Amino acid sequence: MVKVGIAGGSGYGGLELLNILLRHPQVQITWISSQQHAGKNPGDVYPNLRGFLNLNFSSVETLPASELEVLFLALPHGHAMKIAPALPGELLVIDLSGDFRVSDPAVFQQYYGIPLTCPEEQKGFVYGLTEINRARIRSARRVANPGCFATATILALYPLYQEGWIDGPVYVDSKTGSSGAGNAPAAGTHHPRRSNSLFPYKPFAHQHLPEILQLLDRPENPLVFQTYSAPLVRGIFASHYMRLHKAHLPQEICSLYQAYYGSEFFIRWVPDYPDVNFVRHSNFVDIGAASKDDHLIVWSTLDNLQKGAAGQAVQNMNVMCGFPEQTALDTAPTHP
Ligand SMILES: NC(=O)c1ccc[n+]([C@@H]2O[C@H](COP(=O)([O-])OP(=O)(O)OC[C@H]3O[C@@H](n4cnc5c(N)ncnc54)[C@H](OP(=O)(O)O)[C@@H]3O)[C@@H](O)[C@H]2O)c1
């Protein structure tokens, strides 16, 4: 059993971590933080957890770093960079925020609007897109868990970028559910504003763009990246439009994705169209495509709180600890 702590255990990402880790046979959750709910049992605040945990929230200042083996940081941007430099080197740390994803401090400042105060610390973090960086994650003690939009787009485009199939730019249109904004109420997530609406935000400026560009680095294939708020609670649905150097049969496109992801449990190639409904509450990413002549559309969908956050964080912990990668994550998506 590994002793695990969660900083930010009362947020949407932290609660999803709790839910997954409660069914993990090799994990003992020994510390969880919340500032507003310190001293309360999670089940008293979130009735879905009633009776599941014999452990109360503590304030983040009580972090017992030397008593933990794994620490998840699920705090708003800007907090992990204050905490991480003081943590023991042997502790396994998985940060769900954007603090350590971007290697260039100037780019980080441009997209996050705050300075990266510990650039040396950032160099010790491995980018935690499990399927692509598994070998480095296995020996890492610090992992920067990817953003939800970034996971959807990198996995959808990675085989095409690696093989150099794309001619010119890729246009990305990616929609998210409201839980992506966290559990603090805000005007943009208020039910009357959000429930029947669809609107763009952060054109050319979304903070997940730099981490995408770190992996999809081909100047001849620039990305035009646009995010939308969709009337969903959970889910990312990303569409990628592009032109190829030559026309490919659907079977050739399928074979390309099978070559990259055929042995990946959490990535499913769908023969028709992906749908957010069929990945919800799971760590799966569904990818599908349609082509006509040399035009290609690739779609990817995932649950932003699972493969887009807590699910991938636990997948990374499993890799770092040498546990079977699917442990606690091999549940089928729920429907309806
Ligand atoms: N939501 C997603 O889909 C998603 C996906 C990928 C990555 N992420 C990233 O994961 C991180 C957490 O996201 P979230 O959606 O879970 O956010 P959230 O729902 O707003 O939760 C934030 C957590 O941080 C705690 N917190 C807030 N301010 C704090 C402070 N000053 N000191 C200590 N603790 C504080 C909150 O505790 P109390 O309010 O109880 O005090 C809560 O537990 C963010 O960096 C986010 O960008 C989120």
The ligand as an SDF file (V2000), in Angstrom:
LIG
                    3D

 48 52  0  0  0  0  0  0  0  0999 V2000
  -11.6830   20.6710  -13.9170 N   0  0  0  0  0  0  0  0  0  0  0  0
  -11.0190   20.0900  -14.9150 C   0  0  0  0  0  0  0  0  0  0  0  0
  -11.6240   19.5360  -15.8640 O   0  0  0  0  0  0  0  0  0  0  0  0
   -9.5170   20.0840  -14.9540 C   0  0  0  0  0  0  0  0  0  0  0  0
   -8.8810   19.3180  -15.9420 C   0  0  0  0  0  0  0  0  0  0  0  0
   -7.4780   19.2830  -15.9910 C   0  0  0  0  0  0  0  0  0  0  0  0
   -6.7370   20.0290  -15.0680 C   0  0  0  0  0  0  0  0  0  0  0  0
   -7.3810   20.8000  -14.1450 N   0  0  0  0  0  0  0  0  0  0  0  0
   -6.5410   21.5760  -13.2310 C   0  0  0  0  0  0  0  0  0  0  0  0
   -6.5630   20.9530  -11.9470 O   0  0  0  0  0  0  0  0  0  0  0  0
   -6.4940   21.9540  -10.9230 C   0  0  0  0  0  0  0  0  0  0  0  0
   -7.7300   21.8090  -10.0220 C   0  0  0  0  0  0  0  0  0  0  0  0
   -8.8780   22.0260  -10.8460 O   0  0  0  0  0  0  0  0  0  0  0  0
  -10.3470   21.8390  -10.3110 P   0  0  0  0  0  0  0  0  0  0  0  0
  -11.2460   21.9060  -11.4790 O   0  0  0  0  0  0  0  0  0  0  0  0
  -10.3990   20.6580   -9.4020 O   0  0  0  0  0  0  0  0  0  0  0  0
  -10.5100   23.1800   -9.4420 O   0  0  0  0  0  0  0  0  0  0  0  0
  -11.5520   23.5050   -8.2920 P   0  0  0  0  0  0  0  0  0  0  0  0
  -12.7460   22.6420   -8.4600 O   0  0  0  0  0  0  0  0  0  0  0  0
  -11.7080   24.9700   -8.2840 O   0  0  0  0  0  0  0  0  0  0  0  0
  -10.7820   23.0390   -6.9500 O   0  0  0  0  0  0  0  0  0  0  0  0
   -9.6740   23.7360   -6.4700 C   0  0  0  0  0  0  0  0  0  0  0  0
   -9.1590   23.0700   -5.1980 C   0  0  0  0  0  0  0  0  0  0  0  0
   -8.0820   23.8670   -4.7050 O   0  0  0  0  0  0  0  0  0  0  0  0
   -8.3880   24.3190   -3.3860 C   0  0  0  0  0  0  0  0  0  0  0  0
   -7.9330   25.6950   -3.2310 N   0  0  0  0  0  0  0  0  0  0  0  0
   -8.4300   26.8000   -3.8570 C   0  0  0  0  0  0  0  0  0  0  0  0
   -7.7470   27.9060   -3.4790 N   0  0  0  0  0  0  0  0  0  0  0  0
   -6.8250   27.4750   -2.5850 C   0  0  0  0  0  0  0  0  0  0  0  0
   -5.8320   28.1420   -1.8160 C   0  0  0  0  0  0  0  0  0  0  0  0
   -5.6580   29.4750   -1.8830 N   0  0  0  0  0  0  0  0  0  0  0  0
   -5.0580   27.3960   -0.9790 N   0  0  0  0  0  0  0  0  0  0  0  0
   -5.2360   26.0580   -0.8850 C   0  0  0  0  0  0  0  0  0  0  0  0
   -6.1630   25.3740   -1.5620 N   0  0  0  0  0  0  0  0  0  0  0  0
   -6.9480   26.0840   -2.4150 C   0  0  0  0  0  0  0  0  0  0  0  0
   -9.8980   24.2130   -3.2600 C   0  0  0  0  0  0  0  0  0  0  0  0
  -10.2110   24.0340   -1.8810 O   0  0  0  0  0  0  0  0  0  0  0  0
  -11.4160   24.7540   -1.1240 P   0  0  0  0  0  0  0  0  0  0  0  0
  -12.1460   25.5970   -2.1240 O   0  0  0  0  0  0  0  0  0  0  0  0
  -12.2580   23.6380   -0.5830 O   0  0  0  0  0  0  0  0  0  0  0  0
  -10.7910   25.5290   -0.0460 O   0  0  0  0  0  0  0  0  0  0  0  0
  -10.1850   22.9730   -4.0860 C   0  0  0  0  0  0  0  0  0  0  0  0
   -9.9410   21.8050   -3.3340 O   0  0  0  0  0  0  0  0  0  0  0  0
   -6.4450   23.3110  -11.6430 C   0  0  0  0  0  0  0  0  0  0  0  0
   -5.1460   23.7610  -11.7350 O   0  0  0  0  0  0  0  0  0  0  0  0
   -7.0330   22.9960  -13.0130 C   0  0  0  0  0  0  0  0  0  0  0  0
   -6.5890   23.8480  -14.0250 O   0  0  0  0  0  0  0  0  0  0  0  0
   -8.7510   20.8190  -14.0400 C   0  0  0  0  0  0  0  0  0  0  0  0
  1  2  1  0
  2  3  2  0
  2  4  1  0
  4  5  1  0
  4 48  2  0
  5  6  2  0
  6  7  1  0
  7  8  2  0
  8  9  1  0
  8 48  1  0
  9 10  1  0
  9 46  1  0
 10 11  1  0
 11 12  1  0
 11 44  1  0
 12 13  1  0
 13 14  1  0
 14 15  2  0
 14 16  1  0
 14 17  1  0
 17 18  1  0
 18 19  2  0
 18 20  1  0
 18 21  1  0
 21 22  1  0
 22 23  1  0
 23 24  1  0
 23 42  1  0
 24 25  1  0
 25 26  1  0
 25 36  1  0
 26 27  1  0
 26 35  1  0
 27 28  2  0
 28 29  1  0
 29 30  1  0
 29 35  2  0
 30 31  1  0
 30 32  2  0
 32 33  1  0
 33 34  2  0
 34 35  1  0
 36 37  1  0
 36 42  1  0
 37 38  1  0
 38 39  2  0
 38 40  1  0
 38 41  1  0
 42 43  1  0
 44 45  1  0
 44 46  1  0
 46 47  1  0
M  CHG  2   8   1  16  -1
M  END
$$$$
